[in-house]
């Protein structure tokens, strides 16, 4: 399994945690909790790879 760096931060504007995957352009997700955001990012990361 290839591991990717995750950048996690709080967005006041979105009132949510944001997770970006820098190695995959435009790959990001959000969530109300840090854990939810990471879980959503894993789903989006897989979809990004399948689409690419």
mmCIF entry with sequence, helices, sheets and N, C-alpha, C, O atoms, coordinates in Angstrom:
data_MODEL
# 
_entry.id   MODEL 
# 
_entity.id                         1 
_entity.type                       polymer 
_entity.pdbx_number_of_molecules   1 
# 
_entity_poly.entity_id                      1 
_entity_poly.type                           'polypeptide(L)' 
_entity_poly.nstd_linkage                   no 
_entity_poly.nstd_monomer                   no 
_entity_poly.pdbx_seq_one_letter_code       
;(UNK)(UNK)(UNK)(UNK)(UNK)(UNK)(UNK)(UNK)(UNK)(UNK)(UNK)(UNK)(UNK)(UNK)(UNK)(UNK)
(UNK)(UNK)(UNK)(UNK)(UNK)(UNK)(UNK)(UNK)(UNK)(UNK)(UNK)(UNK)(UNK)(UNK)(UNK)(UNK)
(UNK)(UNK)(UNK)(UNK)(UNK)(UNK)(UNK)(UNK)(UNK)(UNK)(UNK)(UNK)(UNK)(UNK)(UNK)(UNK)
(UNK)(UNK)(UNK)(UNK)
;
_entity_poly.pdbx_seq_one_letter_code_can   XXXXXXXXXXXXXXXXXXXXXXXXXXXXXXXXXXXXXXXXXXXXXXXXXXXX 
_entity_poly.pdbx_strand_id                 A 
# 
loop_
_entity_poly_seq.entity_id 
_entity_poly_seq.num 
_entity_poly_seq.mon_id 
_entity_poly_seq.hetero 
1 1  UNK n 
1 2  UNK n 
1 3  UNK n 
1 4  UNK n 
1 5  UNK n 
1 6  UNK n 
1 7  UNK n 
1 8  UNK n 
1 9  UNK n 
1 10 UNK n 
1 11 UNK n 
1 12 UNK n 
1 13 UNK n 
1 14 UNK n 
1 15 UNK n 
1 16 UNK n 
1 17 UNK n 
1 18 UNK n 
1 19 UNK n 
1 20 UNK n 
1 21 UNK n 
1 22 UNK n 
1 23 UNK n 
1 24 UNK n 
1 25 UNK n 
1 26 UNK n 
1 27 UNK n 
1 28 UNK n 
1 29 UNK n 
1 30 UNK n 
1 31 UNK n 
1 32 UNK n 
1 33 UNK n 
1 34 UNK n 
1 35 UNK n 
1 36 UNK n 
1 37 UNK n 
1 38 UNK n 
1 39 UNK n 
1 40 UNK n 
1 41 UNK n 
1 42 UNK n 
1 43 UNK n 
1 44 UNK n 
1 45 UNK n 
1 46 UNK n 
1 47 UNK n 
1 48 UNK n 
1 49 UNK n 
1 50 UNK n 
1 51 UNK n 
1 52 UNK n 
# 
_struct_asym.id          A 
_struct_asym.entity_id   1 
# 
_struct_conf.conf_type_id            HELX_P 
_struct_conf.id                      HELX_P1 
_struct_conf.pdbx_PDB_helix_id       AA1 
_struct_conf.beg_label_comp_id       UNK 
_struct_conf.beg_label_asym_id       A 
_struct_conf.beg_label_seq_id        34 
_struct_conf.pdbx_beg_PDB_ins_code   ? 
_struct_conf.end_label_comp_id       UNK 
_struct_conf.end_label_asym_id       A 
_struct_conf.end_label_seq_id        51 
_struct_conf.pdbx_end_PDB_ins_code   ? 
_struct_conf.beg_auth_comp_id        UNK 
_struct_conf.beg_auth_asym_id        A 
_struct_conf.beg_auth_seq_id         34 
_struct_conf.end_auth_comp_id        UNK 
_struct_conf.end_auth_asym_id        A 
_struct_conf.end_auth_seq_id         51 
_struct_conf.pdbx_PDB_helix_class    1 
_struct_conf.details                 ? 
_struct_conf.pdbx_PDB_helix_length   18 
# 
_struct_conf_type.id          HELX_P 
_struct_conf_type.criteria    ? 
_struct_conf_type.reference   ? 
# 
_struct_sheet.id               AA1 
_struct_sheet.type             ? 
_struct_sheet.number_strands   3 
_struct_sheet.details          ? 
# 
loop_
_struct_sheet_order.sheet_id 
_struct_sheet_order.range_id_1 
_struct_sheet_order.range_id_2 
_struct_sheet_order.offset 
_struct_sheet_order.sense 
AA1 1 2 ? anti-parallel 
AA1 2 3 ? anti-parallel 
# 
loop_
_struct_sheet_range.sheet_id 
_struct_sheet_range.id 
_struct_sheet_range.beg_label_comp_id 
_struct_sheet_range.beg_label_asym_id 
_struct_sheet_range.beg_label_seq_id 
_struct_sheet_range.pdbx_beg_PDB_ins_code 
_struct_sheet_range.end_label_comp_id 
_struct_sheet_range.end_label_asym_id 
_struct_sheet_range.end_label_seq_id 
_struct_sheet_range.pdbx_end_PDB_ins_code 
_struct_sheet_range.beg_auth_comp_id 
_struct_sheet_range.beg_auth_asym_id 
_struct_sheet_range.beg_auth_seq_id 
_struct_sheet_range.end_auth_comp_id 
_struct_sheet_range.end_auth_asym_id 
_struct_sheet_range.end_auth_seq_id 
AA1 1 UNK A 7  ? UNK A 11 ? UNK A 7  UNK A 11 
AA1 2 UNK A 16 ? UNK A 20 ? UNK A 16 UNK A 20 
AA1 3 UNK A 28 ? UNK A 31 ? UNK A 28 UNK A 31 
# 
loop_
_atom_site.group_PDB 
_atom_site.id 
_atom_site.type_symbol 
_atom_site.label_atom_id 
_atom_site.label_alt_id 
_atom_site.label_comp_id 
_atom_site.label_asym_id 
_atom_site.label_entity_id 
_atom_site.label_seq_id 
_atom_site.pdbx_PDB_ins_code 
_atom_site.Cartn_x 
_atom_site.Cartn_y 
_atom_site.Cartn_z 
_atom_site.occupancy 
_atom_site.B_iso_or_equiv 
_atom_site.pdbx_formal_charge 
_atom_site.auth_seq_id 
_atom_site.auth_comp_id 
_atom_site.auth_asym_id 
_atom_site.auth_atom_id 
_atom_site.pdbx_PDB_model_num 
ATOM 1   N N  . UNK A 1 1  ? 0.841   -1.186 0.000   1.00 0.00 ? 1  UNK A N  1 
ATOM 2   C CA . UNK A 1 1  ? 0.000   0.000  0.000   1.00 0.00 ? 1  UNK A CA 1 
ATOM 3   C C  . UNK A 1 1  ? 0.886   1.249  0.000   1.00 0.00 ? 1  UNK A C  1 
ATOM 4   O O  . UNK A 1 1  ? 1.811   1.363  0.805   1.00 0.00 ? 1  UNK A O  1 
ATOM 5   N N  . UNK A 1 2  ? 0.599   2.171  -0.896  1.00 0.00 ? 2  UNK A N  1 
ATOM 6   C CA . UNK A 1 2  ? 1.329   3.427  -0.961  1.00 0.00 ? 2  UNK A CA 1 
ATOM 7   C C  . UNK A 1 2  ? 0.722   4.390  0.051   1.00 0.00 ? 2  UNK A C  1 
ATOM 8   O O  . UNK A 1 2  ? -0.498  4.532  0.137   1.00 0.00 ? 2  UNK A O  1 
ATOM 9   N N  . UNK A 1 3  ? 1.586   5.045  0.811   1.00 0.00 ? 3  UNK A N  1 
ATOM 10  C CA . UNK A 1 3  ? 1.108   6.008  1.810   1.00 0.00 ? 3  UNK A CA 1 
ATOM 11  C C  . UNK A 1 3  ? 1.294   7.413  1.274   1.00 0.00 ? 3  UNK A C  1 
ATOM 12  O O  . UNK A 1 3  ? 2.273   7.701  0.585   1.00 0.00 ? 3  UNK A O  1 
ATOM 13  N N  . UNK A 1 4  ? 0.357   8.280  1.591   1.00 0.00 ? 4  UNK A N  1 
ATOM 14  C CA . UNK A 1 4  ? 0.381   9.659  1.144   1.00 0.00 ? 4  UNK A CA 1 
ATOM 15  C C  . UNK A 1 4  ? 0.357   10.588 2.352   1.00 0.00 ? 4  UNK A C  1 
ATOM 16  O O  . UNK A 1 4  ? -0.247  10.289 3.383   1.00 0.00 ? 4  UNK A O  1 
ATOM 17  N N  . UNK A 1 5  ? 1.031   11.725 2.193   1.00 0.00 ? 5  UNK A N  1 
ATOM 18  C CA . UNK A 1 5  ? 1.001   12.758 3.224   1.00 0.00 ? 5  UNK A CA 1 
ATOM 19  C C  . UNK A 1 5  ? -0.393  13.365 3.269   1.00 0.00 ? 5  UNK A C  1 
ATOM 20  O O  . UNK A 1 5  ? -1.009  13.596 2.229   1.00 0.00 ? 5  UNK A O  1 
ATOM 21  N N  . UNK A 1 6  ? -0.891  13.623 4.484   1.00 0.00 ? 6  UNK A N  1 
ATOM 22  C CA . UNK A 1 6  ? -2.168  14.305 4.668   1.00 0.00 ? 6  UNK A CA 1 
ATOM 23  C C  . UNK A 1 6  ? -1.909  15.613 5.396   1.00 0.00 ? 6  UNK A C  1 
ATOM 24  O O  . UNK A 1 6  ? -1.213  15.638 6.411   1.00 0.00 ? 6  UNK A O  1 
ATOM 25  N N  . UNK A 1 7  ? -2.463  16.689 4.884   1.00 0.00 ? 7  UNK A N  1 
ATOM 26  C CA . UNK A 1 7  ? -2.384  17.990 5.549   1.00 0.00 ? 7  UNK A CA 1 
ATOM 27  C C  . UNK A 1 7  ? -3.776  18.267 6.106   1.00 0.00 ? 7  UNK A C  1 
ATOM 28  O O  . UNK A 1 7  ? -4.750  18.351 5.359   1.00 0.00 ? 7  UNK A O  1 
ATOM 29  N N  . UNK A 1 8  ? -3.859  18.408 7.435   1.00 0.00 ? 8  UNK A N  1 
ATOM 30  C CA . UNK A 1 8  ? -5.146  18.569 8.110   1.00 0.00 ? 8  UNK A CA 1 
ATOM 31  C C  . UNK A 1 8  ? -5.189  19.938 8.770   1.00 0.00 ? 8  UNK A C  1 
ATOM 32  O O  . UNK A 1 8  ? -4.256  20.326 9.474   1.00 0.00 ? 8  UNK A O  1 
ATOM 33  N N  . UNK A 1 9  ? -6.273  20.669 8.541   1.00 0.00 ? 9  UNK A N  1 
ATOM 34  C CA . UNK A 1 9  ? -6.428  21.972 9.190   1.00 0.00 ? 9  UNK A CA 1 
ATOM 35  C C  . UNK A 1 9  ? -7.904  22.293 9.377   1.00 0.00 ? 9  UNK A C  1 
ATOM 36  O O  . UNK A 1 9  ? -8.776  21.708 8.735   1.00 0.00 ? 9  UNK A O  1 
ATOM 37  N N  . UNK A 1 10 ? -8.158  23.238 10.274  1.00 0.00 ? 10 UNK A N  1 
ATOM 38  C CA . UNK A 1 10 ? -9.512  23.694 10.555  1.00 0.00 ? 10 UNK A CA 1 
ATOM 39  C C  . UNK A 1 10 ? -9.830  24.881 9.667   1.00 0.00 ? 10 UNK A C  1 
ATOM 40  O O  . UNK A 1 10 ? -9.019  25.800 9.550   1.00 0.00 ? 10 UNK A O  1 
ATOM 41  N N  . UNK A 1 11 ? -10.986 24.876 9.046   1.00 0.00 ? 11 UNK A N  1 
ATOM 42  C CA . UNK A 1 11 ? -11.440 25.990 8.219   1.00 0.00 ? 11 UNK A CA 1 
ATOM 43  C C  . UNK A 1 11 ? -12.602 26.691 8.908   1.00 0.00 ? 11 UNK A C  1 
ATOM 44  O O  . UNK A 1 11 ? -13.685 26.124 9.049   1.00 0.00 ? 11 UNK A O  1 
ATOM 45  N N  . UNK A 1 12 ? -12.369 27.930 9.337   1.00 0.00 ? 12 UNK A N  1 
ATOM 46  C CA . UNK A 1 12 ? -13.447 28.722 9.944   1.00 0.00 ? 12 UNK A CA 1 
ATOM 47  C C  . UNK A 1 12 ? -14.553 28.971 8.926   1.00 0.00 ? 12 UNK A C  1 
ATOM 48  O O  . UNK A 1 12 ? -15.738 28.923 9.256   1.00 0.00 ? 12 UNK A O  1 
ATOM 49  N N  . UNK A 1 13 ? -14.154 29.238 7.685   1.00 0.00 ? 13 UNK A N  1 
ATOM 50  C CA . UNK A 1 13 ? -15.110 29.537 6.623   1.00 0.00 ? 13 UNK A CA 1 
ATOM 51  C C  . UNK A 1 13 ? -16.069 28.376 6.387   1.00 0.00 ? 13 UNK A C  1 
ATOM 52  O O  . UNK A 1 13 ? -17.272 28.582 6.223   1.00 0.00 ? 13 UNK A O  1 
ATOM 53  N N  . UNK A 1 14 ? -15.533 27.150 6.370   1.00 0.00 ? 14 UNK A N  1 
ATOM 54  C CA . UNK A 1 14 ? -16.347 25.958 6.132   1.00 0.00 ? 14 UNK A CA 1 
ATOM 55  C C  . UNK A 1 14 ? -16.879 25.349 7.418   1.00 0.00 ? 14 UNK A C  1 
ATOM 56  O O  . UNK A 1 14 ? -17.756 24.486 7.389   1.00 0.00 ? 14 UNK A O  1 
ATOM 57  N N  . UNK A 1 15 ? -16.342 25.806 8.558   1.00 0.00 ? 15 UNK A N  1 
ATOM 58  C CA . UNK A 1 15 ? -16.713 25.256 9.865   1.00 0.00 ? 15 UNK A CA 1 
ATOM 59  C C  . UNK A 1 15 ? -16.515 23.735 9.875   1.00 0.00 ? 15 UNK A C  1 
ATOM 60  O O  . UNK A 1 15 ? -17.375 22.977 10.322  1.00 0.00 ? 15 UNK A O  1 
ATOM 61  N N  . UNK A 1 16 ? -15.335 23.315 9.358   1.00 0.00 ? 16 UNK A N  1 
ATOM 62  C CA . UNK A 1 16 ? -15.037 21.887 9.238   1.00 0.00 ? 16 UNK A CA 1 
ATOM 63  C C  . UNK A 1 16 ? -13.531 21.691 9.177   1.00 0.00 ? 16 UNK A C  1 
ATOM 64  O O  . UNK A 1 16 ? -12.774 22.623 8.905   1.00 0.00 ? 16 UNK A O  1 
ATOM 65  N N  . UNK A 1 17 ? -13.115 20.453 9.438   1.00 0.00 ? 17 UNK A N  1 
ATOM 66  C CA . UNK A 1 17 ? -11.720 20.074 9.219   1.00 0.00 ? 17 UNK A CA 1 
ATOM 67  C C  . UNK A 1 17 ? -11.549 19.774 7.739   1.00 0.00 ? 17 UNK A C  1 
ATOM 68  O O  . UNK A 1 17 ? -12.417 19.162 7.117   1.00 0.00 ? 17 UNK A O  1 
ATOM 69  N N  . UNK A 1 18 ? -10.431 20.206 7.180   1.00 0.00 ? 18 UNK A N  1 
ATOM 70  C CA . UNK A 1 18 ? -10.109 19.970 5.781   1.00 0.00 ? 18 UNK A CA 1 
ATOM 71  C C  . UNK A 1 18 ? -8.868  19.086 5.736   1.00 0.00 ? 18 UNK A C  1 
ATOM 72  O O  . UNK A 1 18 ? -7.919  19.298 6.490   1.00 0.00 ? 18 UNK A O  1 
ATOM 73  N N  . UNK A 1 19 ? -8.880  18.107 4.860   1.00 0.00 ? 19 UNK A N  1 
ATOM 74  C CA . UNK A 1 19 ? -7.715  17.244 4.644   1.00 0.00 ? 19 UNK A CA 1 
ATOM 75  C C  . UNK A 1 19 ? -7.340  17.338 3.173   1.00 0.00 ? 19 UNK A C  1 
ATOM 76  O O  . UNK A 1 19 ? -8.164  17.105 2.288   1.00 0.00 ? 19 UNK A O  1 
ATOM 77  N N  . UNK A 1 20 ? -6.076  17.685 2.929   1.00 0.00 ? 20 UNK A N  1 
ATOM 78  C CA . UNK A 1 20 ? -5.554  17.744 1.574   1.00 0.00 ? 20 UNK A CA 1 
ATOM 79  C C  . UNK A 1 20 ? -4.504  16.648 1.393   1.00 0.00 ? 20 UNK A C  1 
ATOM 80  O O  . UNK A 1 20 ? -3.774  16.316 2.328   1.00 0.00 ? 20 UNK A O  1 
ATOM 81  N N  . UNK A 1 21 ? -4.435  16.091 0.182   1.00 0.00 ? 21 UNK A N  1 
ATOM 82  C CA . UNK A 1 21 ? -3.410  15.113 -0.182  1.00 0.00 ? 21 UNK A CA 1 
ATOM 83  C C  . UNK A 1 21 ? -2.518  15.802 -1.208  1.00 0.00 ? 21 UNK A C  1 
ATOM 84  O O  . UNK A 1 21 ? -2.820  15.774 -2.401  1.00 0.00 ? 21 UNK A O  1 
ATOM 85  N N  . UNK A 1 22 ? -1.411  16.428 -0.758  1.00 0.00 ? 22 UNK A N  1 
ATOM 86  C CA . UNK A 1 22 ? -0.590  17.257 -1.655  1.00 0.00 ? 22 UNK A CA 1 
ATOM 87  C C  . UNK A 1 22 ? -0.063  16.544 -2.896  1.00 0.00 ? 22 UNK A C  1 
ATOM 88  O O  . UNK A 1 22 ? 0.072   17.174 -3.945  1.00 0.00 ? 22 UNK A O  1 
ATOM 89  N N  . UNK A 1 23 ? 0.232   15.269 -2.809  1.00 0.00 ? 23 UNK A N  1 
ATOM 90  C CA . UNK A 1 23 ? 0.766   14.539 -3.971  1.00 0.00 ? 23 UNK A CA 1 
ATOM 91  C C  . UNK A 1 23 ? -0.269  14.343 -5.073  1.00 0.00 ? 23 UNK A C  1 
ATOM 92  O O  . UNK A 1 23 ? 0.092   14.059 -6.215  1.00 0.00 ? 23 UNK A O  1 
ATOM 93  N N  . UNK A 1 24 ? -1.543  14.492 -4.748  1.00 0.00 ? 24 UNK A N  1 
ATOM 94  C CA . UNK A 1 24 ? -2.613  14.275 -5.717  1.00 0.00 ? 24 UNK A CA 1 
ATOM 95  C C  . UNK A 1 24 ? -3.362  15.594 -5.905  1.00 0.00 ? 24 UNK A C  1 
ATOM 96  O O  . UNK A 1 24 ? -4.198  15.962 -5.080  1.00 0.00 ? 24 UNK A O  1 
ATOM 97  N N  . UNK A 1 25 ? -3.065  16.291 -6.976  1.00 0.00 ? 25 UNK A N  1 
ATOM 98  C CA . UNK A 1 25 ? -3.601  17.636 -7.224  1.00 0.00 ? 25 UNK A CA 1 
ATOM 99  C C  . UNK A 1 25 ? -5.120  17.701 -7.076  1.00 0.00 ? 25 UNK A C  1 
ATOM 100 O O  . UNK A 1 25 ? -5.857  16.964 -7.732  1.00 0.00 ? 25 UNK A O  1 
ATOM 101 N N  . UNK A 1 26 ? -5.566  18.593 -6.207  1.00 0.00 ? 26 UNK A N  1 
ATOM 102 C CA . UNK A 1 26 ? -6.991  18.815 -6.016  1.00 0.00 ? 26 UNK A CA 1 
ATOM 103 C C  . UNK A 1 26 ? -7.684  17.790 -5.143  1.00 0.00 ? 26 UNK A C  1 
ATOM 104 O O  . UNK A 1 26 ? -8.899  17.861 -4.960  1.00 0.00 ? 26 UNK A O  1 
ATOM 105 N N  . UNK A 1 27 ? -6.942  16.841 -4.603  1.00 0.00 ? 27 UNK A N  1 
ATOM 106 C CA . UNK A 1 27 ? -7.530  15.788 -3.779  1.00 0.00 ? 27 UNK A CA 1 
ATOM 107 C C  . UNK A 1 27 ? -7.682  16.301 -2.349  1.00 0.00 ? 27 UNK A C  1 
ATOM 108 O O  . UNK A 1 27 ? -6.694  16.482 -1.637  1.00 0.00 ? 27 UNK A O  1 
ATOM 109 N N  . UNK A 1 28 ? -8.925  16.533 -1.939  1.00 0.00 ? 28 UNK A N  1 
ATOM 110 C CA . UNK A 1 28 ? -9.192  17.012 -0.593  1.00 0.00 ? 28 UNK A CA 1 
ATOM 111 C C  . UNK A 1 28 ? -10.587 16.590 -0.144  1.00 0.00 ? 28 UNK A C  1 
ATOM 112 O O  . UNK A 1 28 ? -11.452 16.278 -0.962  1.00 0.00 ? 28 UNK A O  1 
ATOM 113 N N  . UNK A 1 29 ? -10.784 16.588 1.165   1.00 0.00 ? 29 UNK A N  1 
ATOM 114 C CA . UNK A 1 29 ? -12.074 16.218 1.748   1.00 0.00 ? 29 UNK A CA 1 
ATOM 115 C C  . UNK A 1 29 ? -12.262 17.014 3.024   1.00 0.00 ? 29 UNK A C  1 
ATOM 116 O O  . UNK A 1 29 ? -11.337 17.660 3.516   1.00 0.00 ? 29 UNK A O  1 
ATOM 117 N N  . UNK A 1 30 ? -13.480 16.958 3.550   1.00 0.00 ? 30 UNK A N  1 
ATOM 118 C CA . UNK A 1 30 ? -13.750 17.654 4.804   1.00 0.00 ? 30 UNK A CA 1 
ATOM 119 C C  . UNK A 1 30 ? -14.555 16.765 5.732   1.00 0.00 ? 30 UNK A C  1 
ATOM 120 O O  . UNK A 1 30 ? -15.003 15.684 5.349   1.00 0.00 ? 30 UNK A O  1 
ATOM 121 N N  . UNK A 1 31 ? -14.733 17.241 6.967   1.00 0.00 ? 31 UNK A N  1 
ATOM 122 C CA . UNK A 1 31 ? -15.513 16.504 7.955   1.00 0.00 ? 31 UNK A CA 1 
ATOM 123 C C  . UNK A 1 31 ? -15.711 17.349 9.197   1.00 0.00 ? 31 UNK A C  1 
ATOM 124 O O  . UNK A 1 31 ? -14.958 18.291 9.445   1.00 0.00 ? 31 UNK A O  1 
ATOM 125 N N  . UNK A 1 32 ? -16.717 17.013 9.966   1.00 0.00 ? 32 UNK A N  1 
ATOM 126 C CA . UNK A 1 32 ? -16.997 17.758 11.187  1.00 0.00 ? 32 UNK A CA 1 
ATOM 127 C C  . UNK A 1 32 ? -15.990 17.463 12.291  1.00 0.00 ? 32 UNK A C  1 
ATOM 128 O O  . UNK A 1 32 ? -15.788 18.280 13.190  1.00 0.00 ? 32 UNK A O  1 
ATOM 129 N N  . UNK A 1 33 ? -15.354 16.284 12.220  1.00 0.00 ? 33 UNK A N  1 
ATOM 130 C CA . UNK A 1 33 ? -14.289 15.940 13.158  1.00 0.00 ? 33 UNK A CA 1 
ATOM 131 C C  . UNK A 1 33 ? -13.042 15.615 12.343  1.00 0.00 ? 33 UNK A C  1 
ATOM 132 O O  . UNK A 1 33 ? -13.120 15.354 11.143  1.00 0.00 ? 33 UNK A O  1 
ATOM 133 N N  . UNK A 1 34 ? -11.911 15.634 13.001  1.00 0.00 ? 34 UNK A N  1 
ATOM 134 C CA . UNK A 1 34 ? -10.657 15.295 12.327  1.00 0.00 ? 34 UNK A CA 1 
ATOM 135 C C  . UNK A 1 34 ? -10.726 13.864 11.788  1.00 0.00 ? 34 UNK A C  1 
ATOM 136 O O  . UNK A 1 34 ? -10.313 13.605 10.658  1.00 0.00 ? 34 UNK A O  1 
ATOM 137 N N  . UNK A 1 35 ? -11.240 12.950 12.583  1.00 0.00 ? 35 UNK A N  1 
ATOM 138 C CA . UNK A 1 35 ? -11.338 11.552 12.175  1.00 0.00 ? 35 UNK A CA 1 
ATOM 139 C C  . UNK A 1 35 ? -12.251 11.382 10.957  1.00 0.00 ? 35 UNK A C  1 
ATOM 140 O O  . UNK A 1 35 ? -11.938 10.620 10.041  1.00 0.00 ? 35 UNK A O  1 
ATOM 141 N N  . UNK A 1 36 ? -13.368 12.090 10.954  1.00 0.00 ? 36 UNK A N  1 
ATOM 142 C CA . UNK A 1 36 ? -14.301 12.006 9.825   1.00 0.00 ? 36 UNK A CA 1 
ATOM 143 C C  . UNK A 1 36 ? -13.647 12.558 8.562   1.00 0.00 ? 36 UNK A C  1 
ATOM 144 O O  . UNK A 1 36 ? -13.814 11.992 7.482   1.00 0.00 ? 36 UNK A O  1 
ATOM 145 N N  . UNK A 1 37 ? -12.915 13.642 8.687   1.00 0.00 ? 37 UNK A N  1 
ATOM 146 C CA . UNK A 1 37 ? -12.246 14.241 7.537   1.00 0.00 ? 37 UNK A CA 1 
ATOM 147 C C  . UNK A 1 37 ? -11.201 13.288 6.958   1.00 0.00 ? 37 UNK A C  1 
ATOM 148 O O  . UNK A 1 37 ? -11.095 13.154 5.739   1.00 0.00 ? 37 UNK A O  1 
ATOM 149 N N  . UNK A 1 38 ? -10.434 12.631 7.816   1.00 0.00 ? 38 UNK A N  1 
ATOM 150 C CA . UNK A 1 38 ? -9.418  11.681 7.351   1.00 0.00 ? 38 UNK A CA 1 
ATOM 151 C C  . UNK A 1 38 ? -10.089 10.494 6.661   1.00 0.00 ? 38 UNK A C  1 
ATOM 152 O O  . UNK A 1 38 ? -9.634  10.045 5.609   1.00 0.00 ? 38 UNK A O  1 
ATOM 153 N N  . UNK A 1 39 ? -11.163 9.990  7.249   1.00 0.00 ? 39 UNK A N  1 
ATOM 154 C CA . UNK A 1 39 ? -11.903 8.866  6.648   1.00 0.00 ? 39 UNK A CA 1 
ATOM 155 C C  . UNK A 1 39 ? -12.422 9.264  5.263   1.00 0.00 ? 39 UNK A C  1 
ATOM 156 O O  . UNK A 1 39 ? -12.308 8.494  4.309   1.00 0.00 ? 39 UNK A O  1 
ATOM 157 N N  . UNK A 1 40 ? -12.992 10.467 5.156   1.00 0.00 ? 40 UNK A N  1 
ATOM 158 C CA . UNK A 1 40 ? -13.496 10.945 3.864   1.00 0.00 ? 40 UNK A CA 1 
ATOM 159 C C  . UNK A 1 40 ? -12.359 11.125 2.868   1.00 0.00 ? 40 UNK A C  1 
ATOM 160 O O  . UNK A 1 40 ? -12.528 10.851 1.679   1.00 0.00 ? 40 UNK A O  1 
ATOM 161 N N  . UNK A 1 41 ? -11.206 11.581 3.336   1.00 0.00 ? 41 UNK A N  1 
ATOM 162 C CA . UNK A 1 41 ? -10.054 11.772 2.458   1.00 0.00 ? 41 UNK A CA 1 
ATOM 163 C C  . UNK A 1 41 ? -9.566  10.439 1.896   1.00 0.00 ? 41 UNK A C  1 
ATOM 164 O O  . UNK A 1 41 ? -9.147  10.372 0.740   1.00 0.00 ? 41 UNK A O  1 
ATOM 165 N N  . UNK A 1 42 ? -9.616  9.388  2.697   1.00 0.00 ? 42 UNK A N  1 
ATOM 166 C CA . UNK A 1 42 ? -9.200  8.071  2.213   1.00 0.00 ? 42 UNK A CA 1 
ATOM 167 C C  . UNK A 1 42 ? -10.112 7.603  1.077   1.00 0.00 ? 42 UNK A C  1 
ATOM 168 O O  . UNK A 1 42 ? -9.642  7.007  0.108   1.00 0.00 ? 42 UNK A O  1 
ATOM 169 N N  . UNK A 1 43 ? -11.405 7.872  1.195   1.00 0.00 ? 43 UNK A N  1 
ATOM 170 C CA . UNK A 1 43 ? -12.365 7.504  0.140   1.00 0.00 ? 43 UNK A CA 1 
ATOM 171 C C  . UNK A 1 43 ? -12.083 8.314  -1.119  1.00 0.00 ? 43 UNK A C  1 
ATOM 172 O O  . UNK A 1 43 ? -12.023 7.765  -2.219  1.00 0.00 ? 43 UNK A O  1 
ATOM 173 N N  . UNK A 1 44 ? -11.909 9.621  -0.950  1.00 0.00 ? 44 UNK A N  1 
ATOM 174 C CA . UNK A 1 44 ? -11.651 10.500 -2.088  1.00 0.00 ? 44 UNK A CA 1 
ATOM 175 C C  . UNK A 1 44 ? -10.314 10.165 -2.742  1.00 0.00 ? 44 UNK A C  1 
ATOM 176 O O  . UNK A 1 44 ? -10.195 10.203 -3.967  1.00 0.00 ? 44 UNK A O  1 
ATOM 177 N N  . UNK A 1 45 ? -9.303  9.835  -1.927  1.00 0.00 ? 45 UNK A N  1 
ATOM 178 C CA . UNK A 1 45 ? -7.994  9.468  -2.467  1.00 0.00 ? 45 UNK A CA 1 
ATOM 179 C C  . UNK A 1 45 ? -8.122  8.258  -3.385  1.00 0.00 ? 45 UNK A C  1 
ATOM 180 O O  . UNK A 1 45 ? -7.565  8.246  -4.482  1.00 0.00 ? 45 UNK A O  1 
ATOM 181 N N  . UNK A 1 46 ? -8.848  7.248  -2.940  1.00 0.00 ? 46 UNK A N  1 
ATOM 182 C CA . UNK A 1 46 ? -9.032  6.035  -3.751  1.00 0.00 ? 46 UNK A CA 1 
ATOM 183 C C  . UNK A 1 46 ? -9.776  6.356  -5.039  1.00 0.00 ? 46 UNK A C  1 
ATOM 184 O O  . UNK A 1 46 ? -9.412  5.863  -6.106  1.00 0.00 ? 46 UNK A O  1 
ATOM 185 N N  . UNK A 1 47 ? -10.811 7.177  -4.947  1.00 0.00 ? 47 UNK A N  1 
ATOM 186 C CA . UNK A 1 47 ? -11.565 7.572  -6.150  1.00 0.00 ? 47 UNK A CA 1 
ATOM 187 C C  . UNK A 1 47 ? -10.698 8.377  -7.095  1.00 0.00 ? 47 UNK A C  1 
ATOM 188 O O  . UNK A 1 47 ? -10.794 8.219  -8.312  1.00 0.00 ? 47 UNK A O  1 
ATOM 189 N N  . UNK A 1 48 ? -9.843  9.248  -6.544  1.00 0.00 ? 48 UNK A N  1 
ATOM 190 C CA . UNK A 1 48 ? -8.940  10.062 -7.367  1.00 0.00 ? 48 UNK A CA 1 
ATOM 191 C C  . UNK A 1 48 ? -8.007  9.151  -8.154  1.00 0.00 ? 48 UNK A C  1 
ATOM 192 O O  . UNK A 1 48 ? -7.814  9.344  -9.354  1.00 0.00 ? 48 UNK A O  1 
ATOM 193 N N  . UNK A 1 49 ? -7.430  8.161  -7.485  1.00 0.00 ? 49 UNK A N  1 
ATOM 194 C CA . UNK A 1 49 ? -6.496  7.240  -8.128  1.00 0.00 ? 49 UNK A CA 1 
ATOM 195 C C  . UNK A 1 49 ? -7.206  6.420  -9.206  1.00 0.00 ? 49 UNK A C  1 
ATOM 196 O O  . UNK A 1 49 ? -6.668  6.239  -10.298 1.00 0.00 ? 49 UNK A O  1 
ATOM 197 N N  . UNK A 1 50 ? -8.390  5.931  -8.913  1.00 0.00 ? 50 UNK A N  1 
ATOM 198 C CA . UNK A 1 50 ? -9.139  5.136  -9.889  1.00 0.00 ? 50 UNK A CA 1 
ATOM 199 C C  . UNK A 1 50 ? -9.493  5.964  -11.129 1.00 0.00 ? 50 UNK A C  1 
ATOM 200 O O  . UNK A 1 50 ? -9.472  5.455  -12.250 1.00 0.00 ? 50 UNK A O  1 
ATOM 201 N N  . UNK A 1 51 ? -9.818  7.248  -10.916 1.00 0.00 ? 51 UNK A N  1 
ATOM 202 C CA . UNK A 1 51 ? -10.180 8.121  -12.026 1.00 0.00 ? 51 UNK A CA 1 
ATOM 203 C C  . UNK A 1 51 ? -8.962  8.474  -12.870 1.00 0.00 ? 51 UNK A C  1 
ATOM 204 O O  . UNK A 1 51 ? -9.043  8.554  -14.095 1.00 0.00 ? 51 UNK A O  1 
ATOM 205 N N  . UNK A 1 52 ? -7.823  8.687  -12.194 1.00 0.00 ? 52 UNK A N  1 
ATOM 206 C CA . UNK A 1 52 ? -6.594  9.053  -12.926 1.00 0.00 ? 52 UNK A CA 1 
ATOM 207 C C  . UNK A 1 52 ? -6.120  7.863  -13.718 1.00 0.00 ? 52 UNK A C  1 
ATOM 208 O O  . UNK A 1 52 ? -5.104  7.946  -14.408 1.00 0.00 ? 52 UNK A O  1 
# 
